Amino acid sequence: AEAYDLSGVEGVWLRAFDDFAIQADEDWYRVVVEPGALNLVVEARFDGAAGAIEIEAYDASGAFVAESNGEAGVARLELINPDDGLYFVAVMGGNAGTVYD
C-alpha cells in the first residue's frame, strides 16, 4: 500500500489541504517524528452512524506500536515521548465509505 505523506502538516485537518478522506479500504499515512517531540497524536472525526473507524500506528520497521481508543465519532491515538523517525498510520474500519477528517 502507498502511504500519503503528512510530514510538514502537523496540527492540520485533512480537509484543509486535501479534502475529507473516505474509509472504503485501509488508508495509510506516513509521518516523521522529529527528535525531541513530546508526543504523536492522530485523531479522526467521523459520523459514528456511518461506521466505526480505528487508527493503528507502526514504526519504520513495520512493528505495531499503538492503536486508537475513542468514542463514537472520534478515534484518537497518542504516543507519549515517541522515538524520533518514520511512522506509518493506518485508518481502517468496516470499509463502508465513512467520511473522516
C-alpha positions in Angstrom: 0.0 0.0 0.0 1.1 3.5 -0.7 1.2 5.9 2.3 0.2 9.5 1.9 3.0 11.7 3.3 1.7 14.0 6.1 5.1 15.4 7.0 5.0 19.1 7.4 1.3 19.4 8.0 1.2 18.9 11.8 -2.0 20.0 13.5 -4.0 20.4 10.3 -7.2 18.6 9.5 -7.2 16.7 6.2 -9.9 19.0 4.7 -7.6 21.9 4.9 -5.2 20.6 2.3 -6.7 17.5 0.6 -10.5 17.5 1.4 -12.1 14.9 3.6 -11.0 11.2 3.4 -13.2 8.2 2.8 -12.6 5.0 4.6 -13.5 2.4 1.9 -10.4 0.4 2.4 -7.2 0.8 4.6 -5.9 4.3 4.3 -2.2 4.7 5.0 -0.3 7.8 6.0 3.3 8.5 6.6 4.6 10.9 9.4 8.0 11.8 10.6 8.5 12.4 14.4 11.3 14.9 14.9 13.9 14.5 17.7 12.6 15.9 21.0 8.9 15.6 20.1 6.8 15.2 23.2 4.0 13.2 21.5 2.5 12.0 18.3 -1.3 12.5 18.2 -3.5 11.2 15.4 -7.2 11.9 15.6 -10.0 11.2 13.1 -13.5 12.6 13.4 -16.4 10.9 11.6 -20.1 10.3 11.8 -20.4 7.2 14.0 -23.7 6.3 12.5 -21.9 5.8 9.2 -19.5 3.2 10.6 -16.6 2.9 13.0 -13.0 3.9 12.3 -9.9 2.7 14.0 -6.3 4.0 13.8 -3.1 2.0 14.2 0.5 3.2 14.2 3.6 1.2 13.1 7.2 2.1 13.3 9.6 2.3 10.2 10.3 -1.5 10.5 6.5 -2.3 10.4 6.2 -3.2 14.0 2.9 -2.3 15.6 3.2 0.4 18.3 -0.3 1.7 19.2 -3.9 1.7 18.4 -6.7 4.2 18.8 -9.2 4.3 21.6 -12.1 6.5 21.4 -15.8 7.0 21.4 -18.5 7.2 18.7 -17.4 9.7 16.1 -13.8 10.2 17.3 -10.8 7.8 17.0 -7.6 9.1 18.8 -4.2 7.6 19.0 -1.4 9.2 21.2 2.2 8.2 21.7 3.9 9.9 24.6 7.6 10.6 24.1 7.8 8.7 20.9 11.1 7.7 19.4 12.1 10.0 16.5 11.8 8.7 13.0 9.3 7.4 10.5 5.9 6.1 11.4 3.1 4.7 9.3 -0.6 5.3 10.4 -3.4 3.1 9.1 -7.0 4.2 9.2 -9.4 1.3 8.9 -12.9 0.3 9.6 -15.8 -1.5 8.0 -15.0 -0.2 4.5 -18.4 1.3 4.4 -17.3 4.6 2.8 -17.3 6.5 6.0 -16.1 10.1 5.6 -13.5 11.3 8.1 -11.3 14.2 8.8 
